[in-house]
């Protein structure tokens, strides 16, 4: 039983079936196929607007290329200290922007805040010796497992736009956040002020499929060239599109995310009741960061349960992630093992 990541999973059956189905017969290349057009319309309908949509295969590509159209080489990108773009993308944002600087803001209970962004920008006065504040990037759901409220997103966007910055949202677990807030996708994106969304599916049942959704007009022309130059304009784009079409059809994406969230919250509630266990952040979505006694961690591993020790925390902090196909029986097995070794 593996709670290490939502990347350890396979793909959901509906997506596998869609990929097999699209393999029948020819289709026009480079995104000129009917499936890609259908996905673009589905995304427009889901978000209630007419964004420009570009499909890619990885979250790193989605983030890095999105930031590249928002930030000049001499610009800065404000983000959380544990943001994926800051610690897990091997300098891809810096590379694809041509040298932009990532500037971490303070961690406030797993998030960044509008107040800290405003304070950071107050000391910037257009000095040519400094990088130019250009973008704020927030992750929804965050890498810490928490979910920004719509008001928190709107506040960050208001400060950003008032100071001439654009707003990027890393939505690798966007579905989990929508399911957690039970809101319309538009509510926490373009209607709150987000300019570009990296819309993830790979962590929630897809094989490899992401979409960059540009709510800001006039970015599409530049993005098309950047995607091609980065090697993410797939000749057989229909295989990316087929995944996303199945993912979005009949709200499958939200059903799978809600299941992952429920498993995580069941696990978090039980762990929080155990002696010596601290939940480092609220388990708003499908991730848990918990500090446990070392003997409990050792016992869990001896019982065949897999998870990550979390770098940057104490040795007794672990991360647990539930996914679209996590079995509630496995959650109960984990809980029983933790209770046994806590006794």
Long-range contacts (C-beta under 8 A, 24 or more apart in sequence): 1-304, 1-305, 1-306, 1-330, 1-333, 1-334, 2-306, 2-307, 3-305, 3-306, 3-307, 3-320, 3-321, 3-322, 3-326, 3-334, 4-306, 4-307, 4-308, 4-319, 4-321, 5-308, 5-321, 6-173, 6-203, 6-204, 6-260, 6-286, 6-321, 6-322, 6-323, 6-324, 7-202, 7-203, 8-323, 9-205, 9-323, 9-324, 9-325, 10-325, 11-205, 11-206, 11-207, 11-243, 12-205, 12-206, 12-252, 12-256, 12-324, 12-325, 14-205, 14-246, 14-247, 14-249, 14-252, 15-205, 15-206, 15-207, 15-242, 15-243, 15-246, 15-247, 16-207, 17-246, 18-242, 18-243, 18-245, 18-246, 19-207, 19-239, 19-242, 19-243, 21-242, 22-238, 22-239, 22-241, 22-242, 23-239, 27-236, 27-238, 29-235, 29-236, 29-237, 30-233, 30-234, 30-235, 30-237, 31-55, 31-233, 31-234, 31-237, 31-241, 32-237, 33-237, 33-238, 33-241, 35-238, 35-241, 35-242, 35-245, 36-237, 36-238, 36-240, 36-241, 38-241, 38-245, 39-211, 39-241, 39-244, 39-245, 39-248, 42-244, 42-245, 42-248, 42-249, 43-199, 43-211, 43-213, 43-248, 46-185, 46-248, 47-185, 47-186, 47-189, 47-190, 47-213, 47-215, 48-184, 48-186, 49-186, 49-190, 49-215, 51-190, 51-213, 51-214, 51-215, 52-213, 52-214, 52-219, 52-220, 52-223, 53-211, 53-212, 53-213, 53-214, 54-211, 54-212, 54-214, 54-220, 54-223, 54-224, 54-227, 55-209, 55-210, 55-211, 55-212, 55-234, 55-237, 55-240, 55-241, 55-244, 56-210, 56-211, 56-212, 56-227, 56-232, 56-240, 57-208, 57-209, 57-210, 57-232, 57-234, 57-240, 58-202, 58-208, 58-210, 59-84, 59-170, 59-172, 59-198, 59-200, 59-202, 59-203, 59-210, 60-84, 60-88, 60-89, 60-90, 60-92, 61-92, 61-210, 61-230, 61-232, 62-198, 62-199, 62-200, 62-210, 62-211, 62-212, 63-89, 63-92, 63-93, 63-137, 63-168, 63-170, 63-198, 64-89, 64-92, 64-93, 64-95, 64-96, 64-97, 64-230, 65-96, 65-212, 65-223, 65-226, 65-227, 65-230, 65-232, 66-168, 66-196, 66-197, 66-198, 66-212, 67-93, 67-96, 67-97, 67-100, 67-135, 67-137, 67-168, 68-93, 68-96, 68-97, 68-98, 68-226, 69-196, 69-214, 69-219, 69-222, 69-223, 69-226, 70-134, 70-135, 70-166, 70-168, 70-195, 70-196, 70-219, 71-97, 71-100, 71-134, 71-135, 71-166, 72-97, 72-98, 72-100, 72-132, 72-134, 73-97, 73-98, 73-99, 73-100, 74-99, 74-100, 74-131, 74-132, 75-100, 75-101, 75-131, 75-132, 75-133, 75-134, 75-135, 76-100, 76-101, 76-102, 76-103, 76-131, 76-132, 76-133, 76-134, 76-135, 77-101, 77-102, 77-103, 77-134, 77-135, 77-136, 77-137, 77-168, 78-103, 78-104, 78-105, 78-112, 78-117, 78-120, 78-133, 78-135, 78-136, 78-137, 78-165, 79-103, 79-104, 79-105, 79-112, 79-136, 79-137, 79-138, 80-104, 80-105, 80-107, 80-110, 80-111, 80-112, 80-138, 80-139, 80-142, 80-143, 80-144, 81-105, 81-106, 81-107, 82-107, 82-143, 82-144, 82-312, 83-137, 83-139, 83-143, 83-170, 84-139, 84-143, 84-170, 84-172, 85-137, 85-170, 96-226, 96-230, 100-131, 100-134, 100-135, 101-131, 103-131, 107-144, 109-146, 109-281, 109-282, 110-142, 110-144, 110-145, 110-146, 110-281, 110-282, 111-138, 111-142, 111-144, 111-146, 111-148, 111-152, 112-136, 112-138, 112-156, 113-152, 113-155, 113-156, 114-152, 114-155, 114-156, 114-158, 114-159, 117-156, 117-159, 117-160, 118-159, 121-159, 121-163, 121-165, 124-163, 133-163, 133-164, 133-165, 134-165, 134-166, 135-160, 135-165, 135-166, 135-167, 135-168, 136-160, 136-165, 136-166, 136-167, 136-168, 137-167, 137-168, 137-169, 137-170, 138-167, 138-168, 138-169, 138-170, 139-169, 139-170, 139-171, 139-172, 139-173, 140-169, 140-170, 140-171, 140-173, 140-174, 140-177, 140-188, 141-173, 141-174, 141-176, 141-177, 141-180, 141-284, 141-285, 141-286, 141-287, 144-280, 144-281, 144-287, 144-289, 145-264, 145-281, 145-282, 145-283, 145-284, 145-285, 145-286, 145-287, 145-288, 145-289, 146-281, 146-282, 146-284, 146-285, 147-176, 147-177, 147-180, 147-181, 147-284, 147-285, 148-177, 148-188, 149-181, 150-181, 150-183, 150-187, 150-188, 150-192, 153-188, 153-192, 153-193, 153-194, 154-192, 154-193, 156-193, 157-192, 157-193, 157-194, 158-193, 160-193, 161-193, 166-195, 166-196, 166-216, 167-193, 167-194, 167-195, 167-196, 168-194, 168-195, 168-196, 168-197, 168-198, 169-194, 169-196, 169-197, 169-198, 170-198, 171-197, 171-198, 171-199, 171-200, 172-198, 172-200, 172-202, 172-203, 173-200, 173-203, 173-204, 173-257, 173-285, 173-286, 173-287, 174-199, 174-200, 175-200, 175-201, 175-204, 175-253, 175-254, 175-256, 175-257, 176-204, 176-257, 176-260, 176-261, 176-285, 176-286, 177-285, 178-254, 178-257, 179-254, 179-257, 179-258, 179-261, 179-285, 180-261, 180-284, 180-285, 189-213, 189-215, 190-215, 201-243, 201-244, 201-247, 201-253, 203-323, 204-247, 204-253, 204-256, 204-257, 204-260, 204-323, 204-324, 205-247, 205-252, 205-253, 205-256, 205-324, 205-325, 206-243, 206-244, 206-247, 207-243, 208-240, 208-243, 209-240, 209-243, 209-244, 209-247, 211-244, 256-324, 256-325, 257-285, 257-286, 257-324, 259-324, 259-326, 260-285, 260-286, 260-322, 260-323, 260-324, 260-326, 261-285, 261-286, 261-322, 263-322, 263-326, 263-328, 263-331, 264-288, 264-320, 264-321, 264-322, 266-328, 266-331, 266-335, 267-320, 267-322, 267-331, 267-334, 267-335, 270-335, 270-338, 270-339, 271-335, 271-338, 274-338, 274-339, 274-342, 275-342, 276-342, 277-338, 277-342, 280-313, 280-317, 286-321, 286-322, 286-323, 287-319, 287-320, 287-321, 287-322, 288-319, 288-320, 288-321, 289-313, 289-317, 289-318, 289-319, 290-317, 290-318, 290-320, 291-316, 291-317, 291-318, 292-316, 292-318, 292-338, 293-342, 295-341, 296-338, 296-341, 296-342, 298-341, 299-337, 299-340, 299-341, 300-334, 300-337, 300-338, 300-341, 303-337, 305-333, 305-334, 305-337
